[in-house]
């Protein structure tokens, strides 16, 4: 949830799913 690493958050959601 950081504007510095937006991709990290997206990938994190996939890992949970």
N, CA, C and O atoms as a GROMACS GRO file, in nm:
protein
   68
    1UNK      N    1   0.083  -0.122   0.000
    1UNK     CA    2   0.000   0.000   0.000
    1UNK      C    3   0.086   0.126   0.000
    1UNK      O    4   0.049   0.229   0.056
    2UNK      N    5   0.201   0.115  -0.063
    2UNK     CA    6   0.292   0.230  -0.068
    2UNK      C    7   0.306   0.279  -0.210
    2UNK      O    8   0.320   0.200  -0.303
    3UNK      N    9   0.304   0.410  -0.228
    3UNK     CA   10   0.315   0.467  -0.362
    3UNK      C   11   0.454   0.439  -0.418
    3UNK      O   12   0.478   0.456  -0.538
    4UNK      N   13   0.546   0.397  -0.330
    4UNK     CA   14   0.683   0.370  -0.375
    4UNK      C   15   0.689   0.236  -0.447
    4UNK      O   16   0.761   0.218  -0.545
    5UNK      N   17   0.610   0.139  -0.395
    5UNK     CA   18   0.610   0.007  -0.458
    5UNK      C   19   0.466  -0.041  -0.480
    5UNK      O   20   0.419  -0.129  -0.408
    6UNK      N   21   0.398   0.015  -0.578
    6UNK     CA   22   0.259  -0.024  -0.608
    6UNK      C   23   0.253  -0.168  -0.660
    6UNK      O   24   0.157  -0.240  -0.632
    7UNK      N   25   0.355  -0.209  -0.735
    7UNK     CA   26   0.355  -0.344  -0.792
    7UNK      C   27   0.364  -0.448  -0.681
    7UNK      O   28   0.302  -0.554  -0.690
    8UNK      N   29   0.442  -0.417  -0.577
    8UNK     CA   30   0.458  -0.512  -0.466
    8UNK      C   31   0.322  -0.545  -0.406
    8UNK      O   32   0.294  -0.661  -0.375
    9UNK      N   33   0.238  -0.446  -0.390
    9UNK     CA   34   0.105  -0.469  -0.332
    9UNK      C   35   0.022  -0.558  -0.424
    9UNK      O   36  -0.047  -0.649  -0.378
   10UNK      N   37   0.028  -0.533  -0.554
   10UNK     CA   38  -0.048  -0.613  -0.649
   10UNK      C   39  -0.002  -0.759  -0.644
   10UNK      O   40  -0.084  -0.850  -0.638
   11UNK      N   41   0.129  -0.779  -0.645
   11UNK     CA   42   0.182  -0.916  -0.640
   11UNK      C   43   0.146  -0.981  -0.507
   11UNK      O   44   0.119  -1.101  -0.503
   12UNK      N   45   0.146  -0.903  -0.400
   12UNK     CA   46   0.111  -0.957  -0.268
   12UNK      C   47  -0.030  -1.013  -0.268
   12UNK      O   48  -0.055  -1.118  -0.208
   13UNK      N   49  -0.124  -0.943  -0.335
   13UNK     CA   50  -0.263  -0.989  -0.339
   13UNK      C   51  -0.269  -1.124  -0.411
   13UNK      O   52  -0.344  -1.212  -0.370
   14UNK      N   53  -0.192  -1.139  -0.518
   14UNK     CA   54  -0.193  -1.264  -0.593
   14UNK      C   55  -0.140  -1.378  -0.507
   14UNK      O   56  -0.190  -1.490  -0.513
   15UNK      N   57  -0.038  -1.348  -0.425
   15UNK     CA   58   0.021  -1.453  -0.342
   15UNK      C   59  -0.083  -1.503  -0.241
   15UNK      O   60  -0.088  -1.622  -0.210
   16UNK      N   61  -0.166  -1.409  -0.190
   16UNK     CA   62  -0.269  -1.450  -0.094
   16UNK      C   63  -0.375  -1.534  -0.164
   16UNK      O   64  -0.428  -1.629  -0.107
   17UNK      N   65  -0.405  -1.498  -0.288
   17UNK     CA   66  -0.508  -1.572  -0.361
   17UNK      C   67  -0.446  -1.701  -0.412
   17UNK      O   68  -0.514  -1.780  -0.477
   0.00000   0.00000   0.00000
